[in-house]
Amino acid sequence: MSSIAAPAKSALPRSRNVPSSVITLGGLVALIALWQFAVTRLHLPAYILPAPLAVLKALWTGIAVAPSSPLGWYLPLWSTLRNATFGFVIGSGFGLAAGSGMAESAVIERLLMPYAFALQCLPKVAIAPLIVIWFGFGDGSKIAVAALLAFFPVMINSFTGLRAIEPERLDLMKALSATRLETYRLVKLPNAAPFIFAGLDMAVVYALLGTIVAEFLGAQRGMGVVITQAEAVTDVAGVFAALIILGALGMVLHSLVRLAEKRVVHWSDRGQNQGGRA
């Protein structure tokens, strides 16, 4: 009995040591194979579901050009990334400030929290046209929508993390005659850092989504404009290619936030676990 059970025990660690990149690549291959099977066997027309090769061709057409070419992906991608980054920084900054203020003051919490939740409950697709009217069709409206979507996750995670501090640690800082600012900087902020980075992880994706939504409503360039133009001429393969680029961009931004968390919050289990899964 022991000789039979031993191989099973030894096989378990080997299955757990499969690199995540291999699993991801295997899932991608399976998805493309299923995609090709559906197109071939179900005889789906290209305007409903294009073949993977057609999407790859559309993707390569926008890549194999000069970065300054208006026919490529580079200029619209850069426009979307720039506006999303500005919106992410602005929204995250205000979110951290609001979350810190509410965590430090019950008056500020009662003043801001109801309106923050009310703003979050509003459908962003409904208020995005108003923002475009207020800020115009330039970059301002894209940055404003991105900042609006990035604000709430950072605010609520900052507030939660700053309030999750153990009372004993606060009592110790009081015993050491630490000021309120020193307690915030040395104890509360490090304790809330994993929560804040969790909010940043969501905010960076929301900022990208907000920028795309604003570009749909009116813009001169950007990935949202590319998708709208492709839909107007029934270029479904071009739409799929643009979606693939946006998905890859979202994964890169998400990985950058996780890398920053691993470097900054090196004592956190969440940062270590994420680093191990990367």
C-alpha positions as CSV (number, residue, x, y, z in Angstrom):
1,M,0.0,0.0,0.0
2,S,2.8,2.4,0.8
3,S,4.5,1.8,-2.5
4,I,1.3,2.7,-4.4
5,A,0.6,5.9,-2.4
6,A,4.2,7.2,-2.7
7,P,4.0,8.1,-6.5
8,A,0.8,10.0,-5.9
9,K,2.3,12.1,-3.2
10,S,5.4,12.9,-5.3
11,A,3.3,13.7,-8.4
12,L,1.4,16.4,-6.6
13,P,4.3,18.9,-6.1
14,R,5.3,18.5,-9.8
15,S,1.7,19.5,-10.9
16,R,1.9,22.6,-8.7
17,N,5.2,23.6,-10.1
18,V,3.9,24.2,-13.6
19,P,4.8,27.8,-14.6
20,S,1.8,30.1,-14.9
21,S,3.1,31.3,-18.3
22,V,2.7,27.7,-19.6
23,I,-0.8,27.5,-18.3
24,T,-1.7,30.9,-19.8
25,L,-0.2,29.9,-23.1
26,G,-2.1,26.6,-23.1
27,G,-5.3,28.4,-22.4
28,L,-4.6,30.8,-25.3
29,V,-3.9,28.0,-27.7
30,A,-7.1,26.2,-26.6
31,L,-9.1,29.4,-27.1
32,I,-7.8,30.0,-30.6
33,A,-8.4,26.4,-31.6
34,L,-12.0,26.6,-30.3
35,W,-12.4,29.9,-32.1
36,Q,-11.2,28.4,-35.4
37,F,-13.4,25.4,-34.9
38,A,-16.5,27.5,-34.4
39,V,-15.8,29.6,-37.5
40,T,-15.1,26.6,-39.7
41,R,-17.7,24.1,-38.5
42,L,-20.5,26.5,-37.9
43,H,-19.9,28.5,-41.1
44,L,-20.1,31.8,-39.3
45,P,-19.9,34.8,-41.6
46,A,-16.9,37.2,-41.2
47,Y,-19.2,40.1,-40.1
48,I,-20.3,38.0,-37.1
49,L,-17.1,36.3,-36.1
50,P,-14.0,36.7,-38.2
51,A,-11.4,33.9,-38.4
52,P,-8.3,34.2,-36.2
53,L,-6.1,34.6,-39.2
54,A,-8.1,37.6,-40.4
55,V,-7.8,39.2,-37.0
56,L,-4.1,38.5,-37.0
57,K,-3.8,40.1,-40.4
58,A,-5.7,43.2,-39.2
59,L,-3.5,43.3,-36.1
60,W,-0.3,43.1,-38.1
61,T,-1.4,45.7,-40.6
62,G,-1.5,48.3,-37.8
63,I,1.8,47.1,-36.3
64,A,4.0,46.9,-39.4
65,V,4.0,50.6,-40.0
66,A,6.0,53.6,-38.9
67,P,5.1,54.8,-35.3
68,S,4.1,58.2,-36.8
69,S,1.9,56.7,-39.5
70,P,-1.9,57.6,-39.1
71,L,-2.7,54.1,-40.4
72,G,-1.1,52.3,-37.5
73,W,-2.1,51.5,-33.9
74,Y,0.7,53.6,-32.3
75,L,-0.8,57.1,-32.4
76,P,-4.3,56.2,-31.2
77,L,-2.9,53.8,-28.6
78,W,-0.6,56.5,-27.3
79,S,-3.4,59.0,-27.1
80,T,-5.6,56.6,-25.1
81,L,-2.7,55.6,-22.8
82,R,-1.7,59.2,-22.1
83,N,-5.2,60.3,-21.2
84,A,-5.8,57.1,-19.1
85,T,-2.6,57.7,-17.2
86,F,-3.4,61.3,-16.4
87,G,-6.9,60.3,-15.3
88,F,-5.5,57.5,-13.2
89,V,-3.0,59.7,-11.4
90,I,-5.6,62.5,-10.8
91,G,-8.4,60.1,-9.7
92,S,-6.1,58.1,-7.5
93,G,-4.6,61.2,-5.8
94,F,-8.0,62.6,-5.0
95,G,-9.2,59.1,-3.9
96,L,-6.3,58.7,-1.5
97,A,-6.8,62.2,-0.1
98,A,-10.5,61.7,0.4
99,G,-10.0,58.2,1.9
100,S,-7.4,59.6,4.3
101,G,-9.6,62.5,5.3
102,M,-12.6,60.3,6.0
103,A,-10.4,57.9,8.0
104,E,-9.0,60.6,10.1
105,S,-12.1,62.6,10.7
106,A,-15.6,61.4,11.4
107,V,-17.0,64.8,10.3
108,I,-15.4,64.4,6.9
109,E,-16.6,60.8,6.7
110,R,-20.2,61.9,7.3
111,L,-19.8,64.7,4.8
112,L,-18.2,62.9,1.9
113,M,-19.2,59.2,2.1
114,P,-22.9,59.5,1.1
115,Y,-22.1,61.6,-1.9
116,A,-19.2,59.4,-2.9
117,F,-21.5,56.3,-2.9
118,A,-24.2,58.3,-4.7
119,L,-21.7,59.3,-7.4
120,Q,-20.5,55.7,-7.7
121,C,-24.1,54.5,-8.2
122,L,-24.6,56.8,-11.2
123,P,-24.3,55.0,-14.6
124,K,-21.1,56.4,-16.0
125,V,-22.4,55.9,-19.6
126,A,-25.2,58.4,-18.7
127,I,-23.0,61.1,-17.2
128,A,-20.1,60.7,-19.7
129,P,-22.0,62.9,-22.3
130,L,-22.3,65.6,-19.7
131,I,-18.6,65.5,-19.0
132,V,-17.9,65.7,-22.8
133,I,-20.2,68.8,-22.9
134,W,-18.5,70.4,-19.9
135,F,-14.9,69.6,-20.9
136,G,-15.2,69.5,-24.7
137,F,-14.2,66.9,-27.2
138,G,-10.5,67.2,-26.5
139,D,-8.3,65.4,-24.0
140,G,-9.9,67.1,-21.0
141,S,-13.1,65.1,-21.1
142,K,-11.2,61.8,-21.5
143,I,-9.0,62.6,-18.5
144,A,-12.1,63.6,-16.4
145,V,-14.0,60.4,-17.1
146,A,-10.9,58.3,-16.4
147,A,-10.3,60.2,-13.1
148,L,-13.9,59.8,-12.1
149,L,-13.8,56.0,-12.5
150,A,-10.4,55.7,-10.8
151,F,-11.5,57.8,-7.8
152,F,-13.9,55.5,-6.0
153,P,-11.8,52.2,-5.7
154,V,-8.8,54.1,-4.3
155,M,-10.9,56.1,-2.0
156,I,-12.8,53.2,-0.4
157,N,-9.7,51.0,-0.2
158,S,-7.7,53.7,1.4
159,F,-10.4,54.4,3.9
160,T,-10.8,50.7,4.7
161,G,-7.0,50.2,5.1
162,L,-6.5,53.2,7.3
163,R,-9.4,52.2,9.6
164,A,-8.1,48.6,9.8
165,I,-5.2,49.5,12.1
166,E,-4.9,47.6,15.4
167,P,-5.7,49.8,18.5
168,E,-2.5,48.5,20.2
169,R,-0.3,50.1,17.6
170,L,-2.1,53.5,18.0
171,D,-1.8,53.3,21.7
172,L,2.0,52.7,21.3
173,M,2.3,55.8,19.1
174,K,0.4,57.8,21.7
175,A,2.7,56.5,24.4
176,L,5.7,57.6,22.3
177,S,4.1,61.1,22.0
178,A,3.9,60.8,18.3
179,T,2.1,63.5,16.4
180,R,-1.0,62.7,14.3
181,L,1.0,63.2,11.1
182,E,3.8,60.8,12.4
183,T,1.2,58.2,13.3
184,Y,-0.4,58.5,9.8
185,R,3.0,58.3,8.0
186,L,4.7,55.6,10.1
187,V,1.8,53.3,11.1
188,K,-1.5,53.9,9.3
189,L,-0.2,54.4,5.8
190,P,2.1,51.4,5.8
191,N,-0.8,49.3,7.2
192,A,-3.1,50.5,4.5
193,A,-0.6,50.1,1.7
194,P,-1.9,46.6,0.6
195,F,-5.5,48.0,0.5
196,I,-4.4,51.1,-1.4
197,F,-2.6,49.0,-4.0
198,A,-5.7,46.8,-4.4
199,G,-7.6,49.9,-5.2
200,L,-4.9,51.1,-7.6
201,D,-5.1,47.7,-9.3
202,M,-8.8,48.3,-10.1
203,A,-8.4,52.0,-10.7
204,V,-5.9,51.6,-13.5
205,V,-8.3,49.3,-15.4
206,Y,-11.2,51.6,-14.7
207,A,-9.3,54.6,-16.0
208,L,-8.6,52.8,-19.3
209,L,-12.3,51.9,-19.6
210,G,-13.3,55.5,-18.8
211,T,-11.0,56.8,-21.5
212,I,-12.4,54.4,-24.1
213,V,-16.0,55.4,-23.2
214,A,-15.3,59.1,-23.5
215,E,-13.6,58.4,-26.9
216,F,-16.7,56.7,-28.1
217,L,-18.7,59.8,-27.4
218,G,-16.5,62.1,-29.3
219,A,-12.8,62.3,-30.0
220,Q,-10.3,63.0,-32.8
221,R,-8.1,60.1,-32.1
222,G,-7.7,57.2,-29.7
223,M,-8.5,53.5,-29.6
224,G,-12.2,54.3,-29.1
225,V,-12.2,56.2,-32.4
226,V,-10.5,53.3,-34.1
227,I,-13.2,50.9,-32.9
228,T,-16.0,53.3,-33.9
229,Q,-14.5,53.8,-37.4
230,A,-14.0,50.0,-37.9
231,E,-17.6,49.4,-36.8
232,A,-18.9,52.0,-39.3
233,V,-17.4,50.0,-42.2
234,T,-18.3,46.6,-40.7
235,D,-14.6,45.8,-40.2
236,V,-15.2,43.2,-37.5
237,A,-11.6,41.9,-37.8
238,G,-10.3,45.4,-37.1
239,V,-12.6,45.7,-34.1
240,F,-11.3,42.4,-32.7
241,A,-7.7,43.5,-33.3
242,A,-8.3,46.7,-31.4
243,L,-9.9,44.8,-28.5
244,I,-6.9,42.5,-28.4
245,I,-4.6,45.5,-28.1
246,L,-6.7,47.0,-25.4
247,G,-6.7,43.7,-23.5
248,A,-2.9,43.5,-23.8
249,L,-2.6,47.1,-22.6
250,G,-4.8,46.4,-19.6
251,M,-2.7,43.4,-18.7
252,V,0.5,45.5,-18.9
253,L,-0.9,48.2,-16.7
254,H,-2.1,45.6,-14.2
255,S,1.3,44.0,-14.1
256,L,3.0,47.3,-13.5
257,V,0.8,48.0,-10.5
258,R,1.6,44.5,-9.1
259,L,5.3,45.1,-9.7
260,A,5.1,48.4,-7.8
261,E,3.2,46.7,-5.0
262,K,5.8,44.0,-4.8
263,R,8.6,46.6,-4.5
264,V,6.8,48.9,-2.1
265,V,4.7,46.6,0.1
266,H,7.4,43.9,0.3
267,W,6.2,42.8,3.8
268,S,2.7,42.0,2.6
269,D,1.4,38.5,2.0
270,R,-0.6,39.8,-0.9
271,G,2.4,41.3,-2.6
272,Q,4.5,38.1,-2.1
273,N,1.7,35.9,-3.4
274,Q,1.2,38.0,-6.4
275,G,5.0,38.1,-7.1
276,G,5.0,34.3,-6.8
277,R,2.2,33.9,-9.3
278,A,3.7,36.4,-11.8
